[in-house]
Each structure stands twice: as structure tokens, then as C-alpha cells.
Amino acid sequence: MKVKVILWVLLLTLIFPIMVKAQVKIQQSAGRDALGDFAPEFAHLNDDILFGEVWSRNDLLSLRDRSIVTVVALMSQGLTDSSFKYHLESAKKNGVTKTEMAEILTHAAFYAGWSKAWAAFRMAKEVWTSGADSTALSSLDTYAQTIIFPIGKPNDAYAKYFVGQSYLAPIVAGGVPIANVTFEPGCRNNWHIHNATKGGGQTLVCVGGRGYYQEWGKEPIELLPGDAVYIPTGVKHWHGAAFDSWFSHLAIEVPGENNSNEWLEPVSNEEYSKLK
């Protein structure tokens, strides 16, 4: 069962005062590298103002969203040069998936022009099918700037129940415990069951990236930021990241008596490879 954005908004209203995303300063030297001697003032405006101040206001608008705005703005002007490719690569590094970029450019085509979209698609296809995978583990810091909750530390205590690397950040310890769980691309937890003699279960709220939730015998459900899932006790299931995207969700423990987790077999590569 999928709960829509209302739950997400209510949840943030309750716990947002606990967590405030810090502004991350963007370091840029492209202007000085290319034009430092010829046009030092332009280089200063590019590196220190555009990136050092405007792009660095990622506490107000995420790097992911700024990348999307920039790509659409450049496409609408028909600018598909090296700077456009740079911003496509940045969008990929900032968590925009191939599917999302295809939809973004398709939508923008109706407003910016069909021929401009064709030119943009040619370059986007090259970026998202190139050998350089921006979803590598080294992009964790970049991904962390796109979500409001902390990534936390490697989830070593439960590593044996995961395929791939996950991270755990406790958000609320008392009352109803809440933790942010982050999965690297391709990471997922084993099939498992939440048990309780009364009440219990778990609620997941997606806060970043793209992932999946699947119950035994049912089709997988894609999860995007704002989506939520309630998992009753006794239901065999798994959840984790898409193969090409980081994924984070809040794990909210539903109060109950004698709560416990029953960890089962891993999600096989054959099963996982069927996902889009």
C-alpha cells in the first residue's frame, strides 16, 4: 500500500526541527583554470559567485534540483556544447537517473522546441551510457547533499543481512524510533519479516533517490521521494536501491509488543535483475 505525499509532509512537520540540513560550500575553479589570466573578473564571478554563492545555497534548493533547472534552461536556449555536457554530468552525479532525465527532456521539448530536445537527448544518452558511473561509492558525499537527513555510518551491525553497502543514521531514539537508512546503488536487504505479539510492523518513507519495496508473491513497487509504505507484521518482504541510484528511506518502528525481525534469504541477482 502506497501512501502519498501527505504523510511525507506531516512527518517532516513533526521532525524537521530536529534535523536542519547544513549548507555545503561548492568549490569551483573552472573559470580561473580557463580564463584566469585573460578575464580574471569573469573567472571570479563564475567560480566565487555563481558556484561559490548561488550553487552553494543548497540548503534552500538541492544540487539535484539546481541541476535540473540548469539543464532545462540551457536546452531551451539550444546550448548543447561542453557546458551543457558538464551540467548533464553534474545532474547524474547529483542523483538524477536516466529515466528521470529522459522524462525531463521530453516534458521540456513541448516548451523549448523539438529540435532542441533531439540535440539534448543525443548528449544525455552519451552521458548516461558512458563508462563513467556517477553512482559509484565515491559519489556518496554528493548524494548526501541532495537529502535533508544525514547518511550516518556504515551499517556494519546488520551488514550480513544486506547485499551491498548500507548506512544507518538514527533520527529519533525515544517514543517512536526513526532512523534514516541509505543504500548504495544495487544494495538491498534480505527478505525478512517483522514479528510482534501485538501491534508492530514498520513504515518506510522515501526521502531520496530511487528504490523498491516488494512483498513475497507480489510485484515490486518503485519508491521515489515522498512515497511511503506500511509493512504489517508477518509479511515477508525486502526493500533497497535501484541498480542505478542511491536510495534513502526513513524506517519508522510501529509500536508493539515483543517486536523482532526474522531475517531470511538474500534477494537473488536473478530476481533483482528483473527490476527496471
FITIMAR-307216 format. One record per residue (C-alpha): residue in one letter; x, y, z. Coordinates in nm, 4 decimals. Example, Ala and Ser with C-alpha at 12.3 -4.5 7.8 and 13.67 -1.06 7.14 Angstrom:
<sites>
+-----+----------+----------+----------+
: res :       xx :       yy :       zz :
+-----+----------+----------+----------+
:   A :   1.2300 :  -0.4500 :   0.7800 :
:   S :   1.3670 :  -0.1060 :   0.7140 :
+-----+----------+----------+----------+
</sites>
This chain:
<sites>
+-----+----------+----------+----------+
: res :       xx :       yy :       zz :
+-----+----------+----------+----------+
:   M :   0.0000 :   0.0000 :   0.0000 :
:   K :   0.1443 :   0.3348 :  -0.1094 :
:   V :   0.0803 :   0.6460 :   0.0974 :
:   K :   0.1294 :   0.9703 :  -0.0881 :
:   V :   0.2974 :   1.2985 :  -0.0176 :
:   I :   0.0632 :   1.3999 :   0.2673 :
:   L :   0.2299 :   1.1533 :   0.5040 :
:   W :   0.5710 :   1.2787 :   0.3965 :
:   V :   0.4736 :   1.6409 :   0.4681 :
:   L :   0.3244 :   1.5554 :   0.8059 :
:   L :   0.6336 :   1.3597 :   0.9014 :
:   L :   0.8649 :   1.6456 :   0.8123 :
:   T :   0.6455 :   1.8839 :   1.0096 :
:   L :   0.6949 :   1.6680 :   1.3171 :
:   I :   1.0686 :   1.6034 :   1.2964 :
:   F :   1.2091 :   1.8825 :   1.0795 :
:   P :   1.3081 :   2.0915 :   1.3858 :
:   I :   1.5310 :   1.8026 :   1.4921 :
:   M :   1.7281 :   1.7948 :   1.1698 :
:   V :   1.8321 :   2.1015 :   0.9704 :
:   K :   2.0370 :   2.0489 :   0.6596 :
:   A :   2.3634 :   2.2371 :   0.6616 :
:   Q :   2.4729 :   2.4432 :   0.3647 :
:   V :   2.7578 :   2.2793 :   0.1745 :
:   K :   3.0070 :   2.5117 :   0.0074 :
:   I :   3.0732 :   2.4359 :  -0.3594 :
:   Q :   3.4345 :   2.4674 :  -0.4731 :
:   Q :   3.4820 :   2.5582 :  -0.8411 :
:   S :   3.7972 :   2.6533 :  -1.0332 :
:   A :   3.6890 :   2.6129 :  -1.3978 :
:   G :   3.6739 :   2.9891 :  -1.4531 :
:   R :   4.0234 :   3.0543 :  -1.3236 :
:   D :   4.1625 :   2.7478 :  -1.4991 :
:   A :   4.0318 :   2.8592 :  -1.8393 :
:   L :   4.0177 :   3.2383 :  -1.8146 :
:   G :   4.2079 :   3.3408 :  -1.5041 :
:   D :   4.4727 :   3.5341 :  -1.6982 :
:   F :   4.2510 :   3.6618 :  -1.9807 :
:   A :   3.9354 :   3.7567 :  -1.7866 :
:   P :   4.0011 :   3.7390 :  -1.4115 :
:   E :   3.6802 :   3.9199 :  -1.3164 :
:   F :   3.4665 :   3.6816 :  -1.5225 :
:   A :   3.6540 :   3.3906 :  -1.3646 :
:   H :   3.5804 :   3.5343 :  -1.0205 :
:   L :   3.2092 :   3.5749 :  -1.0974 :
:   N :   3.1880 :   3.2201 :  -1.2310 :
:   D :   3.3814 :   3.0442 :  -0.9549 :
:   D :   3.3080 :   3.2550 :  -0.6474 :
:   I :   2.9609 :   3.3987 :  -0.7160 :
:   L :   2.7767 :   3.1563 :  -0.9440 :
:   F :   2.9108 :   2.8401 :  -0.7821 :
:   G :   3.0591 :   2.9669 :  -0.4555 :
:   E :   2.7412 :   3.1533 :  -0.3555 :
:   V :   2.4400 :   3.0663 :  -0.5753 :
:   W :   2.5026 :   2.6922 :  -0.6216 :
:   S :   2.6214 :   2.6743 :  -0.2606 :
:   R :   2.2740 :   2.7719 :  -0.1361 :
:   N :   2.1901 :   2.4018 :  -0.1444 :
:   D :   2.0194 :   2.4307 :   0.1927 :
:   L :   1.7471 :   2.6268 :   0.0095 :
:   L :   1.7413 :   2.4302 :  -0.3181 :
:   S :   1.9228 :   2.0975 :  -0.3542 :
:   L :   2.2050 :   2.0398 :  -0.6002 :
:   R :   1.9827 :   1.7870 :  -0.7758 :
:   D :   1.7078 :   2.0432 :  -0.8324 :
:   R :   1.9581 :   2.3114 :  -0.9377 :
:   S :   2.1000 :   2.0688 :  -1.1945 :
:   I :   1.7537 :   2.0045 :  -1.3383 :
:   V :   1.6770 :   2.3771 :  -1.3623 :
:   T :   2.0126 :   2.4447 :  -1.5297 :
:   V :   1.9804 :   2.1625 :  -1.7835 :
:   V :   1.6315 :   2.2785 :  -1.8878 :
:   A :   1.7445 :   2.6433 :  -1.9100 :
:   L :   2.0422 :   2.5577 :  -2.1319 :
:   M :   1.8358 :   2.3242 :  -2.3503 :
:   S :   1.5701 :   2.5927 :  -2.4019 :
:   Q :   1.8418 :   2.8202 :  -2.5454 :
:   G :   1.9698 :   2.5456 :  -2.7751 :
:   L :   2.3051 :   2.5386 :  -2.5935 :
:   T :   2.4301 :   2.1818 :  -2.6219 :
:   D :   2.8028 :   2.2496 :  -2.6001 :
:   S :   3.0641 :   2.1366 :  -2.3469 :
:   S :   2.8974 :   2.3372 :  -2.0705 :
:   F :   2.5700 :   2.1539 :  -2.1330 :
:   K :   2.7503 :   1.8206 :  -2.1104 :
:   Y :   2.9127 :   1.9334 :  -1.7855 :
:   H :   2.5731 :   2.0097 :  -1.6342 :
:   L :   2.4295 :   1.6799 :  -1.7577 :
:   E :   2.7183 :   1.5010 :  -1.5879 :
:   S :   2.6575 :   1.7078 :  -1.2745 :
:   A :   2.2889 :   1.6154 :  -1.2820 :
:   K :   2.3829 :   1.2488 :  -1.2988 :
:   K :   2.6269 :   1.2877 :  -1.0104 :
:   N :   2.3596 :   1.4733 :  -0.8131 :
:   G :   2.1220 :   1.1787 :  -0.8336 :
:   V :   1.9133 :   1.2378 :  -1.1486 :
:   T :   1.8526 :   0.8981 :  -1.3074 :
:   K :   1.8445 :   0.8164 :  -1.6768 :
:   T :   1.4674 :   0.7632 :  -1.6610 :
:   E :   1.4153 :   1.0976 :  -1.4895 :
:   M :   1.6340 :   1.2875 :  -1.7376 :
:   A :   1.4506 :   1.1320 :  -2.0317 :
:   E :   1.1202 :   1.2485 :  -1.8820 :
:   I :   1.2591 :   1.5946 :  -1.8043 :
:   L :   1.3786 :   1.6499 :  -2.1613 :
:   T :   1.0567 :   1.5067 :  -2.3072 :
:   H :   0.8473 :   1.7432 :  -2.0965 :
:   A :   1.0694 :   2.0426 :  -2.1796 :
:   A :   1.0528 :   1.9610 :  -2.5513 :
:   F :   0.6920 :   2.0835 :  -2.5683 :
:   Y :   0.8012 :   2.4251 :  -2.4398 :
:   A :   1.1585 :   2.4631 :  -2.5649 :
:   G :   1.1303 :   2.3011 :  -2.9079 :
:   W :   1.1516 :   1.9554 :  -3.0610 :
:   S :   1.4833 :   2.0075 :  -3.2420 :
:   K :   1.6450 :   2.1354 :  -2.9217 :
:   A :   1.5249 :   1.8236 :  -2.7420 :
:   W :   1.6790 :   1.5992 :  -3.0085 :
:   A :   2.0149 :   1.7703 :  -2.9610 :
:   A :   1.9862 :   1.7442 :  -2.5830 :
:   F :   1.8893 :   1.3769 :  -2.5992 :
:   R :   2.1949 :   1.2890 :  -2.8077 :
:   M :   2.4248 :   1.4292 :  -2.5409 :
:   A :   2.2215 :   1.2948 :  -2.2466 :
:   K :   2.2271 :   0.9452 :  -2.3952 :
:   E :   2.6051 :   0.9667 :  -2.4177 :
:   V :   2.6367 :   1.0786 :  -2.0544 :
:   W :   2.4034 :   0.8153 :  -1.9092 :
:   T :   2.5505 :   0.5277 :  -2.1119 :
:   S :   2.9171 :   0.6237 :  -2.0727 :
:   G :   3.1611 :   0.4074 :  -1.8845 :
:   A :   3.1942 :   0.6638 :  -1.6076 :
:   D :   2.9388 :   0.5625 :  -1.3466 :
:   S :   2.8472 :   0.8570 :  -1.1279 :
:   T :   2.6637 :   0.6267 :  -0.8911 :
:   A :   2.9939 :   0.4820 :  -0.7694 :
:   L :   3.0622 :   0.4798 :  -0.3966 :
:   S :   3.2825 :   0.7891 :  -0.4329 :
:   S :   2.9688 :   0.9960 :  -0.5062 :
:   L :   2.8279 :   0.9380 :  -0.1568 :
:   D :   2.9194 :   1.2898 :  -0.0438 :
:   T :   2.7482 :   1.4401 :  -0.3472 :
:   Y :   2.4344 :   1.2328 :  -0.2911 :
:   A :   2.4300 :   1.3330 :   0.0761 :
:   Q :   2.3843 :   1.6969 :  -0.0293 :
:   T :   2.0555 :   1.6124 :  -0.2018 :
:   I :   1.8681 :   1.4865 :   0.1048 :
:   I :   1.7660 :   1.6578 :   0.4267 :
:   F :   1.8601 :   1.3741 :   0.6620 :
:   P :   2.2139 :   1.2571 :   0.7477 :
:   I :   2.3651 :   0.9481 :   0.5846 :
:   G :   2.5147 :   0.8234 :   0.9085 :
:   K :   2.7736 :   0.5499 :   0.9417 :
:   P :   2.8184 :   0.2175 :   0.7594 :
:   N :   2.5510 :  -0.0210 :   0.8815 :
:   D :   2.8052 :  -0.2792 :   0.9955 :
:   A :   2.5889 :  -0.4368 :   1.2641 :
:   Y :   2.3411 :  -0.5568 :   1.0003 :
:   A :   2.5808 :  -0.5975 :   0.7074 :
:   K :   2.5240 :  -0.9731 :   0.6911 :
:   Y :   2.1582 :  -0.9069 :   0.6101 :
:   F :   2.2342 :  -0.6810 :   0.3119 :
:   V :   2.3677 :  -0.7271 :  -0.0402 :
:   G :   2.5933 :  -0.4230 :  -0.0880 :
:   Q :   2.6748 :  -0.1328 :   0.1431 :
:   S :   2.4141 :   0.0411 :   0.3549 :
:   Y :   2.4349 :   0.3285 :   0.6029 :
:   L :   2.2379 :   0.3992 :   0.9196 :
:   A :   2.1607 :   0.7337 :   1.0876 :
:   P :   1.9363 :   0.7322 :   1.3980 :
:   I :   1.6987 :   1.0311 :   1.3863 :
:   V :   1.4716 :   0.9775 :   1.6891 :
:   A :   1.5600 :   0.7337 :   1.9672 :
:   G :   1.2719 :   0.7768 :   2.2120 :
:   G :   0.8985 :   0.7433 :   2.1606 :
:   V :   0.8577 :   0.6064 :   1.8091 :
:   P :   1.2133 :   0.5227 :   1.6902 :
:   I :   1.3047 :   0.6630 :   1.3481 :
:   A :   1.6232 :   0.6022 :   1.1504 :
:   N :   1.7406 :   0.7027 :   0.8047 :
:   V :   1.8694 :   0.4052 :   0.6062 :
:   T :   2.0734 :   0.4717 :   0.2910 :
:   F :   2.1521 :   0.2098 :   0.0259 :
:   E :   2.4276 :   0.2403 :  -0.2329 :
:   P :   2.3209 :   0.1633 :  -0.5936 :
:   G :   2.2266 :  -0.2027 :  -0.6196 :
:   C :   2.2128 :  -0.2538 :  -0.2422 :
:   R :   1.9118 :  -0.4248 :  -0.0860 :
:   N :   1.8319 :  -0.6049 :   0.2363 :
:   N :   1.7391 :  -0.9716 :   0.2609 :
:   W :   1.3854 :  -1.0963 :   0.2606 :
:   H :   1.2624 :  -1.0508 :   0.6171 :
:   I :   0.9542 :  -1.0429 :   0.8395 :
:   H :   0.8616 :  -0.8080 :   1.1241 :
:   N :   0.7069 :  -1.0050 :   1.4072 :
:   A :   0.5162 :  -0.8925 :   1.7178 :
:   T :   0.2660 :  -1.0469 :   1.9554 :
:   K :   0.0601 :  -0.7286 :   1.9367 :
:   G :   0.0807 :  -0.4252 :   1.7047 :
:   G :   0.4225 :  -0.3842 :   1.5441 :
:   G :   0.5326 :  -0.3593 :   1.1844 :
:   Q :   0.7195 :  -0.0807 :   1.0110 :
:   T :   0.6571 :   0.2282 :   0.7971 :
:   L :   0.9042 :   0.3395 :   0.5286 :
:   V :   0.9127 :   0.6962 :   0.3945 :
:   C :   1.1364 :   0.7551 :   0.0914 :
:   V :   1.3481 :   1.0685 :   0.1328 :
:   G :   1.5986 :   1.0409 :  -0.1537 :
:   G :   1.6980 :   0.8580 :  -0.4704 :
:   R :   1.5052 :   0.5678 :  -0.6211 :
:   G :   1.4361 :   0.2281 :  -0.4755 :
:   Y :   1.1956 :  -0.0628 :  -0.4482 :
:   Y :   0.9743 :  -0.2426 :  -0.1989 :
:   Q :   0.8426 :  -0.5925 :  -0.2671 :
:   E :   0.6227 :  -0.8342 :  -0.0768 :
:   W :   0.6590 :  -1.2084 :  -0.1303 :
:   G :   0.4452 :  -1.3193 :  -0.4250 :
:   K :   0.3696 :  -0.9635 :  -0.5406 :
:   E :   0.5156 :  -0.7242 :  -0.7964 :
:   P :   0.7845 :  -0.4796 :  -0.6743 :
:   I :   0.6794 :  -0.1201 :  -0.6065 :
:   E :   0.9052 :   0.1652 :  -0.7153 :
:   L :   0.9708 :   0.4194 :  -0.4400 :
:   L :   1.0544 :   0.7852 :  -0.5020 :
:   P :   1.0896 :   1.0762 :  -0.2563 :
:   G :   0.7540 :   1.1355 :  -0.0858 :
:   D :   0.6310 :   0.7774 :  -0.1251 :
:   A :   0.5601 :   0.5700 :   0.1835 :
:   V :   0.4819 :   0.2077 :   0.2633 :
:   Y :   0.3264 :   0.0483 :   0.5699 :
:   I :   0.4508 :  -0.3059 :   0.6360 :
:   P :   0.2262 :  -0.5130 :   0.8651 :
:   T :   0.3668 :  -0.7838 :   1.0881 :
:   G :   0.4026 :  -1.1277 :   0.9335 :
:   V :   0.4613 :  -1.0003 :   0.5773 :
:   K :   0.7724 :  -1.1340 :   0.4023 :
:   H :   0.9358 :  -0.8502 :   0.2064 :
:   W :   1.2545 :  -0.6653 :   0.1082 :
:   H :   1.3485 :  -0.3088 :   0.0159 :
:   G :   1.6522 :  -0.1387 :  -0.1313 :
:   A :   1.8015 :   0.0788 :  -0.4038 :
:   A :   1.7608 :   0.0664 :  -0.7799 :
:   F :   2.0708 :  -0.0528 :  -0.9630 :
:   D :   2.1487 :   0.2976 :  -1.0938 :
:   S :   2.0587 :   0.5156 :  -0.7962 :
:   W :   2.1301 :   0.5769 :  -0.4319 :
:   F :   1.8237 :   0.5341 :  -0.2133 :
:   S :   1.7293 :   0.6566 :   0.1353 :
:   H :   1.4213 :   0.5930 :   0.3445 :
:   L :   1.3156 :   0.6632 :   0.6978 :
:   A :   1.2454 :   0.3409 :   0.8869 :
:   I :   0.9747 :   0.4057 :   1.1469 :
:   E :   0.9114 :   0.1324 :   1.4012 :
:   V :   0.5429 :   0.0810 :   1.4717 :
:   P :   0.4853 :   0.0375 :   1.8468 :
:   G :   0.4076 :  -0.3177 :   1.9500 :
:   E :   0.4776 :  -0.5907 :   2.1985 :
:   N :   0.7753 :  -0.8267 :   2.1630 :
:   N :   0.8869 :  -0.6738 :   1.8322 :
:   S :   1.1516 :  -0.8705 :   1.6430 :
:   N :   1.2937 :  -0.9127 :   1.2930 :
:   E :   1.3162 :  -1.2509 :   1.1233 :
:   W :   1.5915 :  -1.2323 :   0.8612 :
:   L :   1.5644 :  -1.4725 :   0.5681 :
:   E :   1.7411 :  -1.5421 :   0.2383 :
:   P :   1.9014 :  -1.2695 :   0.0207 :
:   V :   1.7244 :  -1.1311 :  -0.2851 :
:   S :   1.8965 :  -1.3186 :  -0.5661 :
:   N :   2.0737 :  -1.1425 :  -0.8513 :
:   E :   1.8298 :  -1.3136 :  -1.0894 :
:   E :   1.5287 :  -1.1680 :  -0.9084 :
:   Y :   1.6880 :  -0.8264 :  -0.8703 :
:   S :   1.7928 :  -0.8046 :  -1.2369 :
:   K :   1.4266 :  -0.8133 :  -1.3420 :
:   L :   1.3728 :  -0.4649 :  -1.1965 :
:   K :   1.3719 :  -0.1648 :  -1.4292 :
+-----+----------+----------+----------+
</sites>
